[in-house]
Amino acid sequence: MRRLADKLIDLRVFADAEGRMNLSLVDVGGSALIVSQFTLFADMSRGRRPSLLKAGDPQRAEQLYEVFVQQFRARGIETQTGSFGADMRVSIENDGPVTLVLSTDEWPTRV
């Protein structure tokens, strides 16, 4: 959780004075909204309904979620959260045509 939190906090995705993605959340004095999303573990390989049979233990997931949130707060990032396991409606405003996929796994090569 610490590695992933540090990666997100230090990721340079905000524009600098020249418009380049060169500043981190810390650099811009940003805040975070961290919302759990268990549906990322849904299996859609068969049928028309997502299977959650292989999803992790909800109690363990909540513990990991809380540890992740605490990593942001420990770094001084103002952090808001959703309610774990609740139905929530979250609205966002995307700024830019960028989608990033992050992993804590070591990559043997860089693409």
N, C-alpha and C positions, 0 to 999 in steps of 0.2 A: 504494500500500500504506500509505503514511503517513497519507493522508487517511482511509482506511477504519479503520485502527487507532485513530487519534485519535477518530474518531466513536464507535467502540465503547467505548473507555476512558472517554470523557467523557459517554457517554449516561447520563442520569439515570433509571435504572429500578429503583433500590433504594429501599425505604421509609424515610422519615424517622421521627421520633418521633411524628408525627401519622398515620402510615400512608400518606402520599402518596409517589408515585414521584418522588423529589426528589434522590436521592443517586447519585453515580457509583461506578464500580469503585474509583477512587482514594479517594473519600470514605469508603467502607466498609472500605478496606484489603483488598480482594478479590484473588483470584488468577484465572488463566485457564488453561483447557485448550483448546488449539488443535489440531484434528484436520482433516487435509485430507479432502476428499470430492469426488473427480473425477466421481462419478456425477451431479453437478449439471449436467454438460454432455451428458447422454444425450438423444438424440432419440427420443421416443416417439410420433411422429406416424404411423407406419405399423407394421402388424404387432403382434406380441405380445412382441417382444424389443427391449430398448433398443439403439439404435445409438450407438456411440462414435466413429464415423468423423469427426465434426466436432469432436471434443474437441481441446483444445490440446495442444501438444507437452509430454510429461511432464517433460522436463528444464527447460523454461521454467517450467512450473507449480511444480516443486520450488523453483526459484530464488525465485519470487514468494512462495511459502509461507514460505521461510526469512526473506525480507525482512520479511514481515508479523510473524512471530514476534519478530524482532529489534526491531521498533518497540515492541512491548509491553515487552520487557526493557529497552530504552533509557529507557522511562518509569518504570522501577522496579517494574513489575508482575511478581510471581512467576508464571512461565509454564511449564507443562508441555506437552509435545507428544506426538502419536502418532508412528508410524513412517510416513513418506511412502510411499504405494503399497502398504502392507501391509494384509492383512485384519485388522481389529481389531473387538473387541466393546467398545462403550462404553456404560456405564449412566449415566443422569442422573436427577435428581429435580427435576421442574419445580415451581416455587412460584408459583402464581397463574395466572389465566386470560388471560395476555397473550401474543400472538404479534406480533413486530415484523419488518417487511421493511425492510432497509436497502439503500441504493444510494449510490454515490459520484457518480452523475449529477446534474447540476443540474436541478431541477424548475422549469418555467416558472411554475407556480402552486402554491400550497399548498392541500391538501384539508382 
